[in-house]
Amino acid sequence: MKDYQQKRVKNYVMPQPVYRQALWAVKDLERLKEKLADLKTDAYVLGGRDLTMPVTGYGTGLVCDSTGSKAVKITVLARRIEAIESALLYLPEKYRQGIESKLTRDEPYDEEVAHLNTWKKWQQVFLYHVADNLQIF
């Protein structure tokens, strides 16, 4: 198990399920950004009907708020991305890019910048704030 919590960083220890949720939320960041971009371009498409939306019939007409539904999806997704990215602000500047690269693209830490234990400490601080921002801890 290579992605584990540092127990010695006591202020940032979380229950294991919370830690895992925060970790996988960050690992999913690239896909979330792509989905948000797709939703934003799709938001301006006119015509057509979203068949996944519930439709309420009034007399002979059909009422469907697909625009409102798209807006809610975009807002929820944008807030989730913002919650993850804003957790990076709790880290010193020189560790932000490395932590993000490691967790989203599984690139190794640059051990010329800092020792592996230092990277893991800041990774845990980051994941703690991700969990806090996503309100799962």
Backbone as numpy.savetxt, mean C-alpha at the origin, in Angstrom:
# Nx Ny Nz CAx CAy CAz Cx Cy Cz
12.86 -18.31 7.17 12.01 -17.13 7.17 12.90 -15.90 7.17
12.99 -15.22 6.03 13.91 -14.09 5.93 13.28 -12.76 6.32
11.96 -12.65 6.29 11.29 -11.41 6.67 10.69 -11.57 8.06
11.50 -11.29 9.06 11.02 -11.45 10.42 11.21 -10.14 11.17
10.51 -10.03 12.30 10.61 -8.82 13.12 11.87 -8.87 13.98
12.42 -7.71 14.21 13.52 -7.57 15.16 12.89 -7.43 16.55
13.07 -8.41 17.40 12.47 -8.37 18.74 13.15 -7.35 19.65
14.38 -6.98 19.31 15.10 -6.04 20.17 14.67 -4.60 19.94
13.92 -4.35 18.89 13.38 -3.01 18.64 11.98 -2.98 19.27
11.96 -2.94 20.61 10.74 -3.18 21.38 9.60 -2.21 21.09
9.91 -0.96 20.82 8.86 0.03 20.56 8.09 -0.24 19.28
8.66 -1.05 18.39 8.06 -1.28 17.09 7.68 -2.74 16.85
7.60 -3.53 17.89 7.19 -4.93 17.75 5.67 -4.98 17.65
5.19 -5.72 16.66 3.76 -5.86 16.42 3.38 -7.33 16.51
2.10 -7.61 16.69 1.68 -9.01 16.57 2.04 -9.54 15.18
2.40 -10.78 15.10 2.88 -11.36 13.84 1.89 -11.18 12.68
0.57 -11.40 12.88 -0.36 -11.19 11.75 -0.38 -9.73 11.25
-0.25 -8.78 12.17 -0.23 -7.37 11.78 1.04 -7.07 10.98
2.17 -7.59 11.46 3.44 -7.39 10.76 3.35 -7.95 9.34
2.80 -9.14 9.20 2.68 -9.77 7.87 1.76 -8.97 6.96
0.65 -8.47 7.50 -0.27 -7.66 6.67 0.43 -6.40 6.17
1.18 -5.74 7.05 1.89 -4.52 6.64 2.95 -4.85 5.60
3.66 -5.94 5.81 4.71 -6.35 4.87 4.12 -6.62 3.49
3.02 -7.36 3.43 2.44 -7.69 2.13 1.71 -6.51 1.50
1.26 -5.57 2.30 0.68 -4.34 1.74 1.76 -3.57 0.98
2.97 -3.52 1.56 4.08 -2.82 0.90 4.53 -3.60 -0.33
4.60 -4.91 -0.24 5.02 -5.72 -1.39 4.05 -5.57 -2.56
2.82 -5.20 -2.27 1.79 -5.04 -3.30 1.72 -3.62 -3.86
2.62 -2.75 -3.43 2.56 -1.33 -3.79 2.62 -1.08 -5.30
3.50 -1.77 -6.00 3.64 -1.55 -7.45 2.33 -1.89 -8.18
1.69 -3.00 -7.81 0.44 -3.39 -8.44 -0.66 -2.37 -8.12
-0.67 -1.87 -6.90 -1.68 -0.87 -6.52 -1.51 0.41 -7.35
-0.27 0.82 -7.58 -0.03 2.02 -8.39 -0.50 1.81 -9.83
-0.24 0.63 -10.38 -0.70 0.33 -11.74 -2.23 0.32 -11.81
-2.85 -0.28 -10.81 -4.31 -0.34 -10.79 -4.91 1.06 -10.66
-4.29 1.91 -9.85 -4.77 3.28 -9.71 -4.66 4.03 -11.03
-3.56 3.86 -11.73 -3.39 4.51 -13.03 -4.45 4.02 -14.02
-4.73 2.72 -14.01 -5.77 2.18 -14.89 -7.15 2.73 -14.53
-7.44 2.81 -13.25 -8.73 3.35 -12.82 -8.88 4.82 -13.20
-7.80 5.56 -13.09 -7.87 6.98 -13.45 -8.10 7.18 -14.94
-7.46 6.37 -15.78 -7.70 6.51 -17.21 -9.10 6.02 -17.57
-9.55 4.98 -16.90 -10.89 4.44 -17.15 -11.98 5.37 -16.65
-11.66 6.24 -15.71 -12.66 7.15 -15.14 -13.19 8.14 -16.17
-12.40 8.40 -17.21 -12.80 9.38 -18.21 -13.45 8.75 -19.44
-13.66 7.45 -19.40 -14.31 6.77 -20.51 -15.81 7.01 -20.40
-16.39 7.49 -21.47 -17.82 7.74 -21.48 -18.55 6.60 -22.17
-19.79 6.46 -21.82 -20.59 5.41 -22.44 -20.30 4.07 -21.82
-20.96 3.08 -22.31 -20.77 1.74 -21.77 -21.40 1.64 -20.39
-21.56 0.45 -19.93 -22.18 0.26 -18.64 -21.34 -0.73 -17.85
-21.08 -0.42 -16.62 -20.31 -1.31 -15.75 -21.24 -2.42 -15.27
-21.03 -3.61 -15.78 -21.93 -4.71 -15.45 -21.72 -5.26 -14.05
-20.68 -4.82 -13.37 -20.46 -5.27 -12.00 -21.22 -4.41 -11.00
-21.76 -3.30 -11.46 -22.49 -2.39 -10.57 -23.93 -2.88 -10.37
-24.44 -2.72 -9.16 -25.86 -3.03 -8.96 -26.72 -2.01 -9.70
-27.75 -2.47 -10.31 -28.64 -1.60 -11.08 -30.01 -1.63 -10.44
-30.57 -0.46 -10.24 -31.90 -0.35 -9.66 -32.85 0.15 -10.73
-33.93 -0.54 -10.90 -34.88 -0.14 -11.92 -35.98 0.74 -11.35
-36.27 1.81 -12.02 -37.39 2.70 -11.68 -38.28 2.78 -12.90
-39.38 2.11 -12.86 -40.27 2.09 -14.02 -39.58 1.36 -15.16
-39.36 2.06 -16.25 -38.71 1.43 -17.40 -37.22 1.77 -17.49
-36.74 2.71 -16.67 -35.34 3.12 -16.75 -34.47 2.38 -15.75
-33.18 2.43 -15.96 -32.23 1.82 -15.05 -31.33 2.91 -14.46
-31.04 2.82 -13.17 -30.20 3.80 -12.51 -28.94 3.09 -12.00
-27.79 3.62 -12.37 -26.52 3.02 -11.96 -25.51 4.14 -11.76
-24.92 4.22 -10.60 -23.95 5.28 -10.32 -22.55 4.74 -10.51
-22.17 4.46 -11.75 -20.84 3.92 -12.02 -19.76 4.99 -11.80
-20.09 6.26 -12.04 -19.12 7.32 -11.83 -18.77 7.44 -10.35
-19.79 7.41 -9.51 -19.56 7.47 -8.07 -18.77 6.27 -7.57
-19.09 5.11 -8.12 -18.39 3.90 -7.73 -16.92 3.97 -8.12
-16.63 4.46 -9.33 -15.24 4.61 -9.76 -14.50 5.61 -8.88
-15.17 6.69 -8.52 -14.55 7.71 -7.67 -14.19 7.13 -6.29
-15.07 6.32 -5.75 -14.80 5.70 -4.45 -13.62 4.75 -4.55
-13.57 3.93 -5.61 -12.45 3.00 -5.80 -11.13 3.75 -5.92
-11.13 4.84 -6.69 -9.91 5.64 -6.87 -9.48 6.24 -5.54
-10.41 6.77 -4.78 -10.10 7.40 -3.50 -9.53 6.39 -2.50
-10.16 5.24 -2.40 -9.70 4.21 -1.46 -8.30 3.75 -1.83
-8.08 3.51 -3.10 -6.77 3.04 -3.56 -5.70 4.12 -3.36
-6.03 5.36 -3.68 -5.08 6.46 -3.52 -4.71 6.66 -2.05
-5.67 6.52 -1.18 -5.39 6.67 0.26 -4.53 5.52 0.78
-4.75 4.33 0.28 -3.93 3.18 0.69 -2.47 3.40 0.26
-2.29 3.84 -0.98 -0.94 4.11 -1.49 -0.29 5.23 -0.69
-1.05 6.28 -0.42 -0.52 7.40 0.35 -0.13 6.98 1.77
-0.92 6.10 2.37 -0.61 5.61 3.72 0.71 4.86 3.74
0.96 4.07 2.71 2.20 3.31 2.64 3.37 4.24 2.36
3.22 5.13 1.40 4.32 6.03 1.03 4.64 7.05 2.12
3.63 7.49 2.86 3.89 8.48 3.91 4.64 7.86 5.09
4.59 6.54 5.24 5.36 5.88 6.30 6.86 6.01 6.04
7.25 6.22 4.80 8.67 6.41 4.49 9.23 7.68 5.13
8.36 8.64 5.42 8.82 9.91 6.00 9.34 9.74 7.42
9.04 8.62 8.06 9.54 8.35 9.41 10.97 7.82 9.40
11.49 7.54 8.22 12.85 7.00 8.09 13.82 8.11 7.72
15.08 7.95 8.11 16.09 8.90 7.62 16.17 8.82 6.09
16.45 9.93 5.48 16.44 10.05 4.02 17.29 8.98 3.32
18.45 8.67 3.88 19.36 7.76 3.17 18.88 6.31 3.15
17.87 5.97 3.95 17.37 4.59 3.98 16.07 4.41 3.19
15.42 5.48 2.83 14.09 5.39 2.22 14.08 4.59 0.92
14.96 4.95 -0.01 14.98 4.28 -1.32 15.34 2.80 -1.17
16.30 2.51 -0.32 16.72 1.12 -0.12 15.63 0.25 0.47
14.92 0.79 1.46 13.83 0.04 2.09 12.72 -0.21 1.08
12.35 0.83 0.33 11.29 0.68 -0.67 11.69 -0.32 -1.75
12.91 -0.25 -2.22 13.38 -1.18 -3.26 13.39 -2.62 -2.76
13.83 -2.80 -1.55 13.90 -4.15 -0.98 12.50 -4.76 -0.84
11.58 -3.97 -0.32 10.26 -4.53 -0.03 9.35 -4.62 -1.25
9.52 -3.73 -2.21 8.62 -3.78 -3.37 9.18 -4.59 -4.53
10.50 -4.53 -4.72 11.12 -5.22 -5.86 12.12 -6.30 -5.44
12.23 -6.53 -4.15 13.10 -7.57 -3.58 14.56 -7.39 -4.00
15.00 -6.14 -4.12 16.40 -5.85 -4.40 17.18 -5.93 -3.08
18.40 -6.42 -3.11 19.16 -6.53 -1.85 19.53 -5.15 -1.30
19.71 -5.11 0.02 20.15 -3.87 0.66 21.59 -3.57 0.26
21.90 -2.29 0.16 23.26 -1.84 -0.14 24.04 -1.83 1.17
24.88 -2.82 1.36 25.62 -2.93 2.61 26.78 -1.95 2.69
27.02 -1.19 1.64 28.00 -0.11 1.71 27.41 1.11 2.42
26.10 1.25 2.35 25.42 2.37 3.01 25.31 2.11 4.50
24.90 0.89 4.87 24.72 0.55 6.29 24.79 -0.97 6.46
25.00 -1.38 7.69 25.03 -2.80 8.03 23.62 -3.38 7.87
23.55 -4.67 7.60 22.27 -5.36 7.40 21.34 -5.19 8.60
21.88 -5.21 9.82 21.04 -5.04 11.01 20.41 -3.65 11.06
21.14 -2.65 10.59 20.59 -1.29 10.53 19.44 -1.22 9.54
19.62 -1.84 8.39 18.55 -1.89 7.39 17.31 -2.56 7.98
17.50 -3.67 8.66 16.36 -4.41 9.23 15.65 -3.60 10.31
16.42 -2.84 11.09 15.81 -1.99 12.11 14.90 -0.95 11.46
15.41 -0.28 10.42 14.61 0.75 9.76 13.45 0.14 8.97
13.63 -1.07 8.49 12.52 -1.77 7.83 11.38 -1.99 8.83
11.73 -2.39 10.03 10.70 -2.62 11.03 9.99 -1.32 11.43
10.75 -0.25 11.57 10.15 1.05 11.88 9.17 1.43 10.77
9.59 1.25 9.54 8.73 1.55 8.38 7.46 0.73 8.41
7.58 -0.58 8.61 6.40 -1.45 8.61 5.47 -1.13 9.77
6.02 -0.71 10.89 5.19 -0.31 12.02 4.32 0.89 11.62
4.93 1.86 10.97 4.17 3.05 10.57 3.20 2.74 9.42
3.54 1.79 8.56 2.60 1.36 7.54 1.36 0.76 8.20
1.57 -0.12 9.18 0.45 -0.74 9.89 -0.38 0.32 10.62
0.29 1.29 11.21 -0.42 2.37 11.90 -1.22 3.22 10.92
-0.61 3.58 9.79 -1.31 4.40 8.79 -2.49 3.67 8.15
-2.35 2.35 7.96 -3.45 1.57 7.38 -4.48 1.16 8.43
-4.23 1.54 9.67 -5.12 1.28 10.80 -5.35 -0.22 11.00
-4.27 -0.99 10.86 -4.37 -2.41 11.17 -3.65 -2.74 12.47
-3.08 -1.70 13.12 -2.43 -1.88 14.41 -2.79 -0.75 15.33
